């Protein structure tokens, strides 16, 4: 299994922080966000050689941070014209199961083994307790199986929020990559990779793993960044 950290985006709502670096390199308690993610998977049993970072905007900053390590990179040349579905599609070259992590997630590291310990081959972490906002990637379940995942589900009808961390089997990835390819070829370049998840919901068994109250923050704007920095004093991280 490979760990893939999607870190190609510009982070336009955090321009004061990202003018000279990608969002993944924003510091929380003197440590880049992506370093927390790397340490979380190392503590879960992965090695540096298992980690692949999908880079784009100011990729040199991330590569410099990991220079001299076994961390690998895939470059997205279209990071500024396509949404993250293209970054996801680029990971097809790995040919392996993947643990997919959005680079703007700051989270309690106990979430990684919680997902990895799930019996499901393909699963996503879902927070069923957090109050849902318009920005939330909302999830609708059938039992514990993911049926819909998008930002248009009525919050009152949603079963939770996808937090941006997935475990994907290579068998199911073949189906997801094919759908991502179809979406891109049809001009849906502004799609999220979650659009491929939803489009394949009847073809693959994607299960929800509850976050069990472990805290996390998706960092999209200055308020989110401040929340992450406040959370850093109590969250379980390395």
C-alpha positions in Angstrom: 0.0 0.0 0.0 1.1 3.5 -0.8 0.2 6.7 1.1 -0.8 9.5 -1.2 -1.0 13.1 0.1 -2.8 15.4 -2.4 -0.9 18.7 -2.1 -1.2 20.3 -5.6 -3.7 23.1 -4.9 -3.1 26.9 -4.6 -5.1 27.5 -1.4 -6.5 30.8 -2.7 -8.5 31.6 0.5 -5.3 31.6 2.5 -3.3 34.0 0.2 -1.5 35.7 3.1 -0.1 32.3 4.1 0.3 30.7 0.6 1.7 33.6 -1.5 5.2 32.0 -1.2 4.3 28.3 -0.3 1.7 25.7 -0.8 -1.0 25.2 1.8 0.7 21.9 2.9 3.7 23.9 4.1 1.7 26.3 6.4 3.1 25.9 9.9 1.3 24.9 13.0 3.4 25.1 16.1 6.6 25.6 14.0 5.9 22.4 11.9 4.5 22.3 8.3 1.1 20.8 8.0 2.3 18.0 5.7 4.9 16.9 8.3 2.1 16.1 10.7 0.5 13.9 8.1 3.7 12.1 7.3 4.4 11.5 11.0 0.9 10.2 11.5 1.3 7.5 8.9 4.9 6.6 10.0 3.4 6.1 13.5 0.8 3.8 11.9 3.5 1.6 10.5 4.2 3.0 7.1 7.8 3.9 5.9 9.0 7.0 4.1 9.4 5.0 0.9 5.6 4.3 1.0 4.7 8.0 0.8 3.9 9.8 -2.4 3.1 13.5 -2.5 1.1 14.8 -5.3 2.5 18.3 -5.9 1.6 21.3 -8.1 1.7 24.9 -6.8 5.1 25.8 -5.6 6.1 22.2 -5.5 9.8 23.1 -4.9 9.0 24.0 -1.3 7.6 20.6 -0.5 10.4 18.8 -2.3 13.0 20.8 -0.5 11.4 19.9 2.9 11.7 16.2 2.1 15.1 16.3 0.3 17.3 13.4 1.3 14.4 11.2 2.3 12.7 8.4 0.5 9.4 10.3 0.0 8.4 10.2 -3.7 6.6 12.8 -5.8 4.1 13.0 -8.7 3.8 16.4 -10.3 0.4 17.8 -11.5 1.1 20.2 -14.3 -2.5 21.3 -14.4 -3.0 22.1 -10.8 -4.2 25.7 -11.6 -6.8 24.7 -14.3 -8.2 21.4 -13.0 -9.7 20.3 -9.7 -8.3 17.5 -7.5 -10.0 14.8 -9.7 -6.9 15.2 -12.0 -4.5 14.8 -9.1 -6.4 11.7 -8.1 -6.3 10.3 -11.7 -2.5 10.8 -11.8 -2.1 8.3 -8.9 -3.2 5.5 -11.2 0.5 4.9 -12.1 1.2 3.6 -8.6 -0.7 0.3 -9.3 -1.3 -0.4 -5.6 -3.8 0.1 -2.8 -3.6 3.6 -1.5 -4.3 5.6 1.7 -5.4 8.9 0.4 -5.0 12.1 2.5 -6.0 15.6 1.6 -3.1 17.9 2.5 -5.3 20.5 4.2 -6.3 18.1 6.9 -5.1 18.5 10.5 -6.2 15.6 12.6 -5.7 13.4 15.6 -3.3 10.7 14.4 -5.4 8.0 16.0 -7.7 8.4 13.0 -5.2 6.6 10.7 -5.1 3.3 12.5 -8.8 3.5 13.0 -9.3 3.6 9.2 -6.6 1.0 8.5 -8.0 -1.4 11.1 -11.3 -1.4 9.3 -12.2 -4.8 7.7 -13.4 -3.0 4.6 -11.0 -2.9 1.7 -12.3 0.4 0.6 -13.5 2.9 3.2 -13.6 6.6 4.1 -13.5 8.4 7.4 -16.8 10.1 8.2 -17.6 12.5 11.1 -21.1 11.8 12.2 -21.1 14.4 15.0 -19.8 17.6 13.5 -22.3 20.3 12.6 -22.5 20.4 8.8 -21.8 23.6 6.9 -22.4 24.5 3.3 -18.7 23.8 2.7 -18.9 20.3 4.1 -18.4 17.3 1.8 -21.6 15.6 3.0 -22.2 11.8 3.0 -25.4 9.8 2.7 -25.2 6.2 3.8 -27.2 3.0 3.2 -26.5 1.1 6.4 -22.8 1.7 6.6 -22.2 1.9 2.9 -21.5 5.2 1.1 -24.2 6.0 -1.5 -23.8 9.7 -2.0 -20.9 12.0 -1.2 -21.1 15.7 -2.3 -21.7 19.2 -1.1 -25.3 19.4 -2.3 -26.9 16.9 0.1 -29.4 18.6 2.4 -27.5 18.9 5.7 -30.6 17.7 7.5 -30.6 14.5 5.4 -26.9 13.8 5.5 -25.3 11.2 7.7 -22.1 13.0 8.3 -19.1 14.7 6.7 -16.2 13.0 4.7 -13.1 14.3 6.3 -10.7 13.8 3.4 -9.0 10.5 4.2 -9.7 7.3 2.3 -8.4 3.7 2.1 -8.8 2.4 -1.4 -8.2 -1.1 -2.7 -6.4 -1.5 -6.1 -9.4 -3.5 -7.4 -11.8 -0.6 -6.6 -9.3 2.0 -7.8 -9.4 0.5 -11.3 -13.1 1.3 -11.4 -12.6 4.8 -9.8 -9.8 5.7 -12.2 -12.0 4.7 -15.2 -14.8 7.0 -13.9 -12.3 9.8 -13.2 -11.0 9.4 -16.7 -14.5 9.6 -18.2 -15.3 12.8 -16.2 -12.1 14.5 -17.2 -12.5 13.5 -20.9 -16.1 14.8 -20.9 -14.8 18.2 -19.7 -15.6 17.9 -16.0 -12.2 19.2 -15.0 -13.6 21.2 -12.1 -14.9 18.0 -10.5 -13.7 16.6 -7.1 -12.4 13.1 -6.8 -15.4 12.5 -4.6 -17.6 12.9 -7.7 -15.9 9.6 -8.9 -16.6 8.1 -5.5 -20.3 8.9 -5.8 -20.6 7.9 -9.5 -19.1 4.4 -8.6 -21.2 3.9 -5.4 -23.2 1.1 -6.9 -20.2 -0.6 -8.4 -17.8 -0.7 -5.4 -18.5 -1.3 -1.7 -17.2 1.8 -0.1 -17.8 1.8 3.7 -17.9 4.6 6.2 -15.6 4.5 9.2 -16.7 6.7 12.1 -14.2 9.2 13.4 -15.4 8.3 16.9 -15.1 11.9 18.1 -11.4 12.2 17.4 -10.8 15.9 16.4 -9.8 17.2 12.9 -10.0 20.4 10.9 -10.0 20.9 7.2 -8.0 24.1 6.6 -9.7 26.2 3.9 -9.6 29.7 5.3 -8.0 31.8 8.1 -10.7 30.8 10.6 -10.0 27.1 9.9 -6.3 27.8 10.3 -6.9 29.5 13.7 -9.0 26.5 14.8 -6.2 24.1 13.8 -3.7 26.1 15.7 -5.9 26.1 18.8 -6.5 22.4 18.4 -2.8 21.7 18.2 -2.4 22.2 21.9 -4.7 19.2 22.7 -4.8 17.0 19.7 -2.8 13.7 19.6 0.0 14.2 17.2 3.7 13.4 17.2 
